[in-house]
Amino acid sequence: MKDKINIFWFRRDLRLEDNTGLYHALQSRLPVLPLFIFDTEILDNLENKADARIEFIHNALAEIDTELKKYNSSLLTLAGKPADVWKKLADEYDSNEVFANHDYEPYAIERDSEISSILSSSGIKFTTFKDHVIFEKNEVVKPDGKPYSIYTPYSKTWRVKLSTGEIGELLLKNTGRNFYGFKSNILSLDEIGFKKTGISFPSKEIREDIIKNYENTRDIPSVEGTSRLSVHLRFGTVSPRRLVKQALKLNDVWLRELVWREFFMMILYHYQHTAVSSFKPEYDRINWRNNEAEFDAWCKGETGFPIVDAGMRELNATGFMHNRVRMITASFLCKDLLIDWRWGERYFAEKLLDYEMSSNVGNWQWAAGTGCDAAPYFRIFNPASQQEKFDPELKYIKKWVPEYGNFGYSQPIVDHKSARESTLKAYKEALNRT
């Protein structure tokens, strides 16, 4: 006879502590089987089998499994298409309810709808909770109930809502008495078709010294002036509630960045077309040049613009790029090379360790001037002046472009002044076209 259990499905919430869905699962009357599915719908589309993100996830799962073994339990890891996996699980276990946390990306919404139907047909309840954000969906909207499309009023309402209620108590993990007792080994990287990268992952420690001084250091790429917690937020190895509570205590500018993250999540949830199309439809009429040789030079960090090349080389080598430099490289691609923002967004999606669709799409559309809260399209970063302002001593550039200043360094692939004029003309023509 099968044991009656509940299941908690880890997705982008890879921690035992302060995990809303897990907390509620452990409060239920049945023992909880912890589960993670390596989704082959996603993994099969990753060309690089030394993908640092998969290694990061695997490391986080190993930590969870080690902790669970203290409670005579384990993390069940399976690989396959979620629909196929859940059909098998429904047969193998006598499950009463499956718990998980909300996910807001288009693929995840469609996946969860399908899984809910599969489970329901087997008499299994599928319950999900808000965990990845402080406010979600329609919790921060205009007085008429419509979603915001501008950050500043969204942020003001977000803060008012925060001030009128508790963020929520940190949900410390259960004593473990309610985990399902079984022994299992998590799948290895080899077993899912991946291998180690050798990339060094940032710590999930909250560096109070950096956060307190954040506004003074965040734009300087040569110094350690940002929290480097974005990858941990992306995969849920840290709790957003814990970070917001720290931000309220330490630095309002850093809090602003956490609100930006939720703003972009809300935009993607309400306007799912923005994953592949401009928020403002008229900007999809832009006649992009889309020169493949220039795009290749941008990808490799061989444009002849030092601050751009440094950023791209840092990204290619480490899976990270400083946020100020992300804006510079994105502006250069869209407004100097006049290459479609979607090309850059896809490249970042392949390379960024902290890739999160909502933030990546939102920031690329901001840089291109096509998004919801976009800078005016005629605001175009000058790479030279950005370099003078944020890397005047060339510390960052010399680290990543050591040949800069020598004859071996690339000549600029475009003239910024004339490229700027061409971009303004292309944007004007698109907006004037009916």
MIZA-902641 format. One record per residue (C-alpha): residue number from 1; residue in three letters; x, y, z. Coordinates in Angstrom, 1 decimal, padded with zeros to 4 digits, always signed. Example, Ala and Ser with C-alpha at 12.3 -4.5 7.8 and 13.67 -1.06 7.14 Angstrom:
BEGIN
   seq   type        X        Y        Z
     1    ALA   +012.3   -004.5   +007.8
     2    SER   +013.7   -001.1   +007.1
END
This chain:
BEGIN
   seq   type        X        Y        Z
     1    MET   +000.0   +000.0   +000.0
     2    LYS   +001.4   +003.4   -001.0
     3    ASP   +002.0   +006.1   +001.7
     4    LYS   -000.4   +009.1   +001.5
     5    ILE   +001.8   +012.2   +000.9
     6    ASN   +001.8   +015.8   -000.3
     7    ILE   +004.5   +017.0   -002.7
     8    PHE   +006.4   +020.3   -002.7
     9    TRP   +007.7   +021.2   -006.2
    10    PHE   +010.8   +023.4   -006.1
    11    ARG   +011.2   +025.7   -009.2
    12    ARG   +012.8   +029.1   -008.8
    13    ASP   +012.7   +029.0   -005.0
    14    LEU   +015.7   +026.9   -004.1
    15    ARG   +015.9   +027.2   -000.4
    16    LEU   +014.3   +025.6   +002.7
    17    GLU   +014.1   +028.8   +004.8
    18    ASP   +011.4   +031.5   +004.2
    19    ASN   +009.8   +029.6   +001.4
    20    THR   +006.1   +030.3   +001.3
    21    GLY   +004.8   +027.2   -000.6
    22    LEU   +007.1   +024.9   +001.4
    23    TYR   +006.0   +026.4   +004.7
    24    HIS   +002.4   +025.7   +003.9
    25    ALA   +003.1   +022.2   +002.6
    26    LEU   +004.9   +021.4   +005.9
    27    GLN   +001.9   +022.7   +007.9
    28    SER   -000.4   +020.2   +006.1
    29    ARG   -001.2   +016.9   +007.9
    30    LEU   +000.6   +014.7   +005.4
    31    PRO   +004.4   +014.1   +005.0
    32    VAL   +005.9   +016.2   +002.3
    33    LEU   +008.0   +014.8   -000.6
    34    PRO   +010.4   +017.5   -001.8
    35    LEU   +010.8   +017.5   -005.6
    36    PHE   +012.8   +019.2   -008.4
    37    ILE   +012.3   +018.5   -012.1
    38    PHE   +015.1   +019.2   -014.6
    39    ASP   +012.8   +020.5   -017.3
    40    THR   +014.0   +019.1   -020.7
    41    GLU   +011.7   +021.6   -022.5
    42    ILE   +014.2   +024.2   -021.3
    43    LEU   +017.4   +022.2   -021.1
    44    ASP   +017.2   +020.8   -024.6
    45    ASN   +017.2   +024.3   -026.0
    46    LEU   +020.5   +025.2   -024.2
    47    GLU   +023.3   +024.7   -026.8
    48    ASN   +026.1   +025.1   -024.3
    49    LYS   +026.3   +022.0   -022.2
    50    ALA   +028.7   +023.8   -019.8
    51    ASP   +026.0   +026.3   -018.8
    52    ALA   +026.9   +027.9   -015.5
    53    ARG   +023.2   +028.4   -014.6
    54    ILE   +022.6   +024.7   -014.6
    55    GLU   +025.6   +024.2   -012.4
    56    PHE   +024.4   +026.9   -010.0
    57    ILE   +021.0   +025.2   -009.8
    58    HIS   +022.7   +021.8   -009.2
    59    ASN   +024.8   +023.3   -006.4
    60    ALA   +021.7   +024.8   -004.8
    61    LEU   +019.9   +021.4   -005.0
    62    ALA   +022.8   +019.7   -003.4
    63    GLU   +022.7   +022.1   -000.5
    64    ILE   +019.0   +021.4   -000.1
    65    ASP   +019.5   +017.7   -000.3
    66    THR   +022.2   +017.8   +002.4
    67    GLU   +019.9   +019.7   +004.7
    68    LEU   +017.0   +017.3   +004.1
    69    LYS   +019.1   +014.3   +005.0
    70    LYS   +019.3   +015.7   +008.5
    71    TYR   +015.6   +015.0   +008.7
    72    ASN   +015.8   +011.5   +007.2
    73    SER   +014.6   +012.8   +003.9
    74    SER   +016.0   +013.5   +000.5
    75    LEU   +015.3   +015.7   -002.6
    76    LEU   +013.7   +013.7   -005.4
    77    THR   +015.2   +014.9   -008.7
    78    LEU   +013.7   +013.8   -012.0
    79    ALA   +014.4   +014.9   -015.6
    80    GLY   +011.9   +015.2   -018.4
    81    LYS   +009.0   +017.2   -019.7
    82    PRO   +007.0   +018.3   -016.7
    83    ALA   +003.7   +016.9   -018.1
    84    ASP   +005.3   +013.5   -018.6
    85    VAL   +006.9   +013.5   -015.2
    86    TRP   +003.7   +014.5   -013.4
    87    LYS   +001.7   +011.8   -015.1
    88    LYS   +004.2   +009.2   -013.8
    89    LEU   +004.3   +010.7   -010.3
    90    ALA   +000.5   +010.6   -010.2
    91    ASP   +000.7   +006.8   -010.7
    92    GLU   +003.7   +006.1   -008.5
    93    TYR   +002.6   +008.1   -005.4
    94    ASP   -000.7   +008.4   -003.5
    95    SER   -000.6   +012.2   -003.5
    96    ASN   -003.2   +014.4   -002.0
    97    GLU   -001.9   +017.8   -002.9
    98    VAL   +001.0   +019.4   -004.7
    99    PHE   +002.4   +022.7   -003.4
   100    ALA   +004.5   +025.2   -005.4
   101    ASN   +005.2   +028.9   -005.7
   102    HIS   +003.9   +031.2   -008.4
   103    ASP   +005.9   +031.8   -011.6
   104    TYR   +005.1   +034.7   -013.9
   105    GLU   +006.8   +034.0   -017.2
   106    PRO   +004.7   +033.1   -020.2
   107    TYR   +006.1   +029.5   -020.5
   108    ALA   +005.7   +028.9   -016.7
   109    ILE   +002.0   +030.1   -016.8
   110    GLU   +001.2   +027.8   -019.6
   111    ARG   +003.1   +024.9   -018.0
   112    ASP   +001.4   +025.3   -014.6
   113    SER   -002.0   +025.4   -016.3
   114    GLU   -001.3   +022.1   -018.0
   115    ILE   +000.1   +020.5   -014.8
   116    SER   -003.0   +021.7   -012.9
   117    SER   -005.2   +019.9   -015.4
   118    ILE   -003.1   +016.7   -015.3
   119    LEU   -003.2   +016.6   -011.5
   120    SER   -006.9   +017.5   -011.3
   121    SER   -007.7   +014.5   -013.5
   122    SER   -006.1   +012.3   -010.9
   123    GLY   -007.9   +013.9   -008.1
   124    ILE   -004.8   +015.8   -006.9
   125    LYS   -005.1   +019.4   -005.8
   126    PHE   -002.4   +021.9   -007.1
   127    THR   -001.9   +024.9   -004.8
   128    THR   +000.6   +027.7   -005.5
   129    PHE   +001.6   +030.7   -003.4
   130    LYS   +003.2   +034.1   -003.8
   131    ASP   +006.8   +033.9   -002.9
   132    HIS   +009.2   +035.4   -005.5
   133    VAL   +008.0   +039.0   -005.0
   134    ILE   +006.5   +041.2   -002.3
   135    PHE   +003.6   +042.2   -004.5
   136    GLU   +002.3   +040.4   -007.6
   137    LYS   -000.3   +040.5   -010.4
   138    ASN   -003.0   +043.0   -009.4
   139    GLU   -001.8   +043.9   -006.0
   140    VAL   -000.2   +047.1   -007.1
   141    VAL   -002.4   +048.8   -009.7
   142    LYS   -003.9   +052.1   -010.6
   143    PRO   -007.1   +053.3   -008.8
   144    ASP   -009.1   +052.1   -011.8
   145    GLY   -007.6   +048.6   -011.5
   146    LYS   -005.4   +048.8   -014.6
   147    PRO   -001.7   +047.9   -014.4
   148    TYR   +000.9   +050.7   -014.2
   149    SER   +003.1   +051.2   -017.2
   150    ILE   +005.4   +053.9   -015.7
   151    TYR   +007.8   +053.0   -012.9
   152    THR   +007.6   +056.1   -010.7
   153    PRO   +003.8   +056.0   -009.9
   154    TYR   +004.1   +052.2   -009.6
   155    SER   +006.9   +052.6   -007.1
   156    LYS   +005.0   +055.2   -005.0
   157    THR   +001.9   +052.9   -004.8
   158    TRP   +004.2   +049.9   -004.0
   159    ARG   +005.8   +051.8   -001.1
   160    VAL   +002.4   +053.0   +000.2
   161    LYS   +001.1   +049.4   +000.2
   162    LEU   +004.3   +048.3   +001.9
   163    SER   +003.9   +050.9   +004.6
   164    THR   +000.3   +050.0   +005.4
   165    GLY   +001.0   +046.3   +006.0
   166    GLU   +003.6   +043.8   +007.0
   167    ILE   +005.9   +042.4   +004.3
   168    GLY   +005.2   +039.1   +005.9
   169    GLU   +007.0   +037.2   +008.6
   170    LEU   +010.1   +035.3   +007.6
   171    LEU   +008.9   +031.7   +007.4
   172    LEU   +011.7   +029.7   +009.0
   173    LYS   +011.9   +026.1   +007.9
   174    ASN   +009.9   +023.5   +009.8
   175    THR   +011.7   +021.2   +012.3
   176    GLY   +011.7   +018.6   +009.6
   177    ARG   +009.3   +016.2   +011.3
   178    ASN   +006.9   +016.5   +008.3
   179    PHE   +009.3   +015.7   +005.5
   180    TYR   +008.6   +012.4   +003.8
   181    GLY   +011.2   +009.9   +005.0
   182    PHE   +013.0   +008.3   +002.0
   183    LYS   +016.5   +008.0   +000.6
   184    SER   +017.6   +009.2   -002.8
   185    ASN   +020.5   +010.7   -004.6
   186    ILE   +020.1   +013.8   -006.7
   187    LEU   +020.8   +013.5   -010.4
   188    SER   +024.4   +014.4   -011.4
   189    LEU   +025.2   +017.0   -014.0
   190    ASP   +026.4   +014.2   -016.2
   191    GLU   +023.1   +012.4   -015.9
   192    ILE   +021.3   +015.5   -017.2
   193    GLY   +023.8   +016.1   -020.0
   194    PHE   +025.7   +019.0   -018.5
   195    LYS   +029.2   +019.6   -017.1
   196    LYS   +031.0   +021.9   -014.7
   197    THR   +032.1   +025.3   -015.9
   198    GLY   +034.7   +026.4   -013.4
   199    ILE   +032.9   +029.7   -013.0
   200    SER   +033.0   +031.2   -009.5
   201    PHE   +029.6   +032.0   -008.2
   202    PRO   +028.9   +035.1   -006.0
   203    SER   +028.1   +034.6   -002.3
   204    LYS   +024.5   +035.0   -001.1
   205    GLU   +025.8   +036.9   +001.9
   206    ILE   +024.2   +040.3   +002.3
   207    ARG   +027.2   +042.7   +002.3
   208    GLU   +026.0   +045.6   +004.5
   209    ASP   +029.1   +047.6   +003.9
   210    ILE   +028.4   +047.6   +000.1
   211    ILE   +024.7   +048.2   +000.4
   212    LYS   +025.1   +051.2   +002.8
   213    ASN   +027.4   +052.9   +000.2
   214    TYR   +025.5   +051.6   -002.8
   215    GLU   +024.6   +054.9   -004.4
   216    ASN   +028.2   +056.0   -004.4
   217    THR   +029.7   +052.8   -005.9
   218    ARG   +027.0   +051.1   -008.0
   219    ASP   +028.0   +052.9   -011.3
   220    ILE   +031.8   +052.2   -011.1
   221    PRO   +032.5   +048.9   -012.8
   222    SER   +036.1   +048.7   -011.6
   223    VAL   +035.1   +048.4   -007.9
   224    GLU   +033.0   +045.9   -005.9
   225    GLY   +030.1   +048.2   -005.5
   226    THR   +027.0   +046.1   -006.1
   227    SER   +025.4   +043.3   -004.0
   228    ARG   +025.8   +040.6   -006.7
   229    LEU   +022.7   +039.0   -005.3
   230    SER   +020.7   +039.0   -008.6
   231    VAL   +021.5   +035.4   -009.4
   232    HIS   +020.3   +034.4   -006.0
   233    LEU   +017.1   +036.3   -006.4
   234    ARG   +016.7   +034.7   -009.9
   235    PHE   +016.8   +031.2   -008.6
   236    GLY   +015.4   +031.9   -005.1
   237    THR   +018.4   +030.9   -003.1
   238    VAL   +017.7   +034.0   -001.1
   239    SER   +014.3   +035.4   +000.0
   240    PRO   +013.0   +038.7   -001.5
   241    ARG   +011.3   +039.4   +001.9
   242    ARG   +014.6   +039.2   +003.7
   243    LEU   +016.3   +041.5   +001.1
   244    VAL   +013.5   +044.1   +001.3
   245    LYS   +013.7   +044.1   +005.1
   246    GLN   +017.5   +044.7   +004.8
   247    ALA   +017.0   +047.4   +002.2
   248    LEU   +014.5   +049.3   +004.4
   249    LYS   +017.1   +049.2   +007.1
   250    LEU   +020.2   +050.0   +005.0
   251    ASN   +019.6   +051.9   +001.8
   252    ASP   +016.7   +053.3   -000.1
   253    VAL   +018.5   +053.4   -003.4
   254    TRP   +019.1   +049.7   -003.2
   255    LEU   +015.4   +049.2   -002.3
   256    ARG   +014.5   +051.1   -005.5
   257    GLU   +016.3   +048.4   -007.5
   258    LEU   +014.3   +045.7   -005.9
   259    VAL   +011.1   +047.6   -006.8
   260    TRP   +012.3   +047.8   -010.4
   261    ARG   +012.6   +044.1   -010.5
   262    GLU   +009.0   +043.7   -009.3
   263    PHE   +007.8   +046.4   -011.8
   264    PHE   +009.3   +044.5   -014.7
   265    MET   +007.7   +041.2   -013.5
   266    MET   +004.3   +042.9   -013.3
   267    ILE   +004.8   +044.3   -016.8
   268    LEU   +005.6   +040.9   -018.3
   269    TYR   +002.7   +039.2   -016.4
   270    HIS   +000.2   +041.7   -017.8
   271    TYR   +001.7   +042.3   -021.2
   272    GLN   +003.1   +039.0   -022.2
   273    HIS   +003.7   +040.1   -025.8
   274    THR   +006.6   +042.2   -024.6
   275    ALA   +008.7   +039.1   -024.3
   276    VAL   +009.0   +039.2   -028.1
   277    SER   +007.5   +042.5   -029.2
   278    SER   +007.9   +046.2   -028.4
   279    PHE   +005.6   +047.5   -025.6
   280    LYS   +004.8   +050.3   -027.9
   281    PRO   +003.7   +048.7   -031.2
   282    GLU   +004.8   +051.6   -033.4
   283    TYR   +008.4   +050.8   -032.5
   284    ASP   +008.1   +047.5   -034.2
   285    ARG   +008.1   +049.5   -037.4
   286    ILE   +011.8   +050.5   -037.0
   287    ASN   +013.9   +049.5   -040.0
   288    TRP   +016.8   +047.9   -038.1
   289    ARG   +020.1   +047.6   -040.0
   290    ASN   +020.9   +044.2   -038.4
   291    ASN   +024.4   +043.9   -039.8
   292    GLU   +025.5   +040.4   -038.8
   293    ALA   +029.2   +041.1   -038.9
   294    GLU   +028.8   +044.1   -036.6
   295    PHE   +026.6   +042.0   -034.3
   296    ASP   +029.4   +039.4   -034.2
   297    ALA   +031.9   +042.1   -033.3
   298    TRP   +029.7   +043.3   -030.5
   299    CYS   +029.2   +039.8   -029.1
   300    LYS   +033.0   +039.2   -029.1
   301    GLY   +033.9   +042.6   -027.6
   302    GLU   +035.7   +043.7   -030.8
   303    THR   +033.8   +046.9   -031.6
   304    GLY   +036.7   +049.3   -031.1
   305    PHE   +034.8   +051.0   -028.3
   306    PRO   +036.7   +050.1   -025.1
   307    ILE   +033.9   +050.3   -022.5
   308    VAL   +031.6   +048.3   -024.7
   309    ASP   +034.3   +045.7   -025.5
   310    ALA   +035.2   +045.4   -021.8
   311    GLY   +031.6   +044.7   -020.9
   312    MET   +031.1   +042.0   -023.5
   313    ARG   +034.3   +040.3   -022.6
   314    GLU   +033.4   +040.3   -018.9
   315    LEU   +030.0   +038.7   -019.8
   316    ASN   +031.5   +036.1   -022.1
   317    ALA   +034.1   +035.1   -019.5
   318    THR   +032.1   +035.2   -016.3
   319    GLY   +028.4   +035.2   -017.0
   320    PHE   +028.2   +038.6   -015.3
   321    MET   +028.2   +042.2   -016.5
   322    HIS   +028.2   +045.3   -014.4
   323    ASN   +024.8   +047.0   -014.6
   324    ARG   +026.0   +050.4   -015.8
   325    VAL   +027.9   +048.6   -018.5
   326    ARG   +024.8   +046.6   -019.5
   327    MET   +023.1   +049.9   -020.2
   328    ILE   +026.1   +051.1   -022.3
   329    THR   +026.4   +048.0   -024.3
   330    ALA   +022.7   +047.7   -024.9
   331    SER   +022.5   +051.4   -026.1
   332    PHE   +025.4   +050.8   -028.4
   333    LEU   +023.9   +047.8   -030.0
   334    CYS   +020.5   +049.4   -030.6
   335    LYS   +021.4   +053.0   -031.2
   336    ASP   +024.9   +053.0   -032.7
   337    LEU   +024.7   +049.8   -034.7
   338    LEU   +020.9   +050.0   -035.2
   339    ILE   +020.5   +046.3   -034.4
   340    ASP   +017.1   +045.0   -033.1
   341    TRP   +017.0   +044.9   -029.3
   342    ARG   +015.8   +041.3   -029.5
   343    TRP   +019.1   +040.2   -030.9
   344    GLY   +020.9   +041.6   -027.8
   345    GLU   +018.2   +040.3   -025.4
   346    ARG   +018.7   +036.8   -026.8
   347    TYR   +022.4   +037.0   -026.5
   348    PHE   +022.2   +038.1   -022.9
   349    ALA   +019.7   +035.3   -022.3
   350    GLU   +022.3   +032.8   -023.4
   351    LYS   +025.1   +034.3   -021.4
   352    LEU   +023.9   +036.0   -018.2
   353    LEU   +024.1   +033.9   -015.0
   354    ASP   +021.4   +036.0   -013.5
   355    TYR   +019.2   +036.0   -016.6
   356    GLU   +015.6   +036.7   -015.7
   357    MET   +013.2   +037.3   -018.6
   358    SER   +011.2   +040.1   -017.1
   359    SER   +014.2   +042.2   -016.1
   360    ASN   +016.2   +041.4   -019.2
   361    VAL   +013.4   +042.2   -021.6
   362    GLY   +012.4   +045.3   -019.6
   363    ASN   +015.9   +046.7   -019.5
   364    TRP   +016.6   +046.0   -023.2
   365    GLN   +013.4   +047.8   -024.2
   366    TRP   +014.4   +050.6   -021.9
   367    ALA   +017.7   +050.9   -023.7
   368    ALA   +016.1   +050.7   -027.1
   369    GLY   +013.4   +053.2   -026.2
   370    THR   +010.7   +050.8   -027.2
   371    GLY   +009.5   +049.8   -023.7
   372    CYS   +006.8   +050.9   -021.2
   373    ASP   +008.9   +053.2   -019.0
   374    ALA   +011.5   +053.9   -021.7
   375    ALA   +013.9   +056.7   -021.9
   376    PRO   +013.1   +059.0   -024.9
   377    TYR   +014.3   +057.3   -028.1
   378    PHE   +016.6   +060.3   -028.8
   379    ARG   +018.5   +059.7   -025.5
   380    ILE   +021.6   +057.9   -026.8
   381    PHE   +024.6   +057.0   -024.7
   382    ASN   +027.9   +058.3   -025.9
   383    PRO   +030.4   +055.4   -025.2
   384    ALA   +033.3   +057.8   -024.9
   385    SER   +031.7   +060.1   -022.4
   386    GLN   +030.3   +057.1   -020.4
   387    GLN   +033.9   +055.8   -020.2
   388    GLU   +035.3   +059.1   -019.1
   389    LYS   +032.6   +059.4   -016.4
   390    PHE   +032.6   +055.8   -015.0
   391    ASP   +036.0   +054.4   -015.8
   392    PRO   +038.3   +057.5   -016.1
   393    GLU   +041.4   +055.7   -014.9
   394    LEU   +040.7   +052.8   -017.3
   395    LYS   +040.9   +050.2   -014.5
   396    TYR   +037.9   +048.2   -015.8
   397    ILE   +038.9   +048.5   -019.4
   398    LYS   +042.5   +047.5   -018.8
   399    LYS   +041.3   +044.4   -017.0
   400    TRP   +039.2   +043.1   -019.8
   401    VAL   +040.8   +044.8   -022.9
   402    PRO   +044.5   +044.6   -022.1
   403    GLU   +045.5   +045.4   -025.6
   404    TYR   +043.7   +048.8   -025.4
   405    GLY   +046.2   +051.6   -026.4
   406    ASN   +048.3   +049.3   -028.5
   407    PHE   +048.3   +048.8   -032.3
   408    GLY   +046.6   +045.5   -031.9
   409    TYR   +043.3   +047.0   -030.6
   410    SER   +040.3   +047.2   -033.0
   411    GLN   +039.4   +050.4   -034.8
   412    PRO   +035.9   +051.6   -034.1
   413    ILE   +033.4   +049.8   -036.3
   414    VAL   +031.2   +052.9   -036.6
   415    ASP   +031.4   +056.6   -036.1
   416    HIS   +029.3   +057.5   -033.1
   417    LYS   +028.2   +060.9   -034.4
   418    SER   +027.0   +059.7   -037.8
   419    ALA   +025.5   +056.5   -036.3
   420    ARG   +023.5   +058.6   -033.8
   421    GLU   +022.1   +060.7   -036.7
   422    SER   +021.1   +057.5   -038.7
   423    THR   +019.4   +056.1   -035.6
   424    LEU   +017.3   +059.3   -035.0
   425    LYS   +016.3   +059.2   -038.6
   426    ALA   +015.2   +055.6   -038.5
   427    TYR   +013.2   +056.1   -035.3
   428    LYS   +011.5   +059.2   -036.7
   429    GLU   +010.6   +057.4   -039.9
   430    ALA   +009.1   +054.5   -038.0
   431    LEU   +007.0   +056.8   -035.8
   432    ASN   +005.8   +058.8   -038.7
   433    ARG   +004.8   +055.8   -040.7
   434    THR   +001.1   +054.9   -040.6
END
